[in-house]
């Protein structure tokens, strides 16, 4: 069983590693959520409209997500420490350049630099934890990282608002500098230097280019779906590019001796089921994160402040239960807590679809809490399962796969919920704006609940992982 190894306390170096990884996760998540909150101030500063300024956010998502798998493989080749430190340098540099932006094209360009650094940090963080902690602490270590991400997502809007109101919106970028430098110094001190490329093989540039181009095209297509334009106004170029890149990528990877993505990983039912479960889970999460604000404000008539306070019930609950899920995963294995989390999330979304026309706070909050419990139970256990089921030299690639699945799930959730909402809204037009918003959102919630419920099955059928690494193989 997962908890059969004799448990020992973490060393000072291992604890400091968690601090460094936690700071990197906190920094990146606060940056994203804070920037979303102050985007109107940035648009006003440059005197541009919403369709223009949204690229400041969208370009980061597309670039960082498209590079996750490539950086995962690169980390396996050159070492996670080297990739992690490079990520800090690039992210801090991008932050400084963003704070100096004289116009929107400059800001979009420097956000691309930030995205490259953010992709490196994300790709290296989980493998560093997995390699540095014994298996008896892996779930709790990964749950600590997840908690820091949600801390950043929860605190980001408030931090961004305070900085924008007091020091100006540019400080949302400048605040990354001291945090990033502190985490980089800790990394330099506590993590030993990486070994040279063990395989001696060159990096799979062709595979990286085809995968990144295909995934970026897919995200652009889903971004068009968010606006109700599945083929970007009838343009079929993006779907063609996606299919061409996907086919070329598979052919290239099967032919290479050391591919960017070893497709044999997916022969493992455990790995494939856990990765698919992650994508489905985040499809449900993003449906809630995207539609609940509209549901509360436009449908229920809540003000922005009250709606925001209500919504925090979900990430706050998640932060409370993620460590417990990590402990359960370390002791008894990941299958049960991950499947329980998927079930709770499906239940929370379904109950949201059954709310009456004028629900009270006492009816809304328990549903958000239930969904938050689902997020907490699933994320820690599933991440631990994936990272613990692959060989040490494939840790970066495994993290890249699950991170890409997470981002794809988030984009799918937004695209599907938007498509359902737009299709159903006209059918309820007789109910008025508030009534139509509520009814259309409930239909989208119902579909999302069904999708997540199917994810319970993929989580349960994962079976048992293969032989996992021993504690003697830890980094620290």
HELIX and SHEET records of a PDB file:
HELIX    1   1 UNK A   12  UNK A   46  1                                  35    
HELIX    2   2 UNK A   50  UNK A   53  1                                   4    
HELIX    3   3 UNK A   55  UNK A   78  1                                  24    
HELIX    4   4 UNK A   80  UNK A   99  1                                  20    
HELIX    5   5 UNK A  104  UNK A  132  1                                  29    
HELIX    6   6 UNK A  135  UNK A  166  1                                  32    
HELIX    7   7 UNK A  171  UNK A  190  1                                  20    
HELIX    8   8 UNK A  205  UNK A  226  1                                  22    
HELIX    9   9 UNK A  237  UNK A  255  1                                  19    
HELIX   10  10 UNK A  263  UNK A  267  5                                   5    
HELIX   11  11 UNK A  269  UNK A  294  1                                  26    
HELIX   12  12 UNK A  295  UNK A  299  3                                   5    
HELIX   13  13 UNK A  304  UNK A  332  1                                  29    
HELIX   14  14 UNK A  334  UNK A  353  1                                  20    
HELIX   15  15 UNK A  361  UNK A  388  1                                  28    
HELIX   16  16 UNK A  392  UNK A  394  5                                   3    
HELIX   17  17 UNK A  395  UNK A  425  1                                  31    
HELIX   18  18 UNK A  426  UNK A  431  5                                   6    
HELIX   19  19 UNK A  432  UNK A  460  1                                  29    
HELIX   20  20 UNK A  471  UNK A  473  5                                   3    
END                                                                             
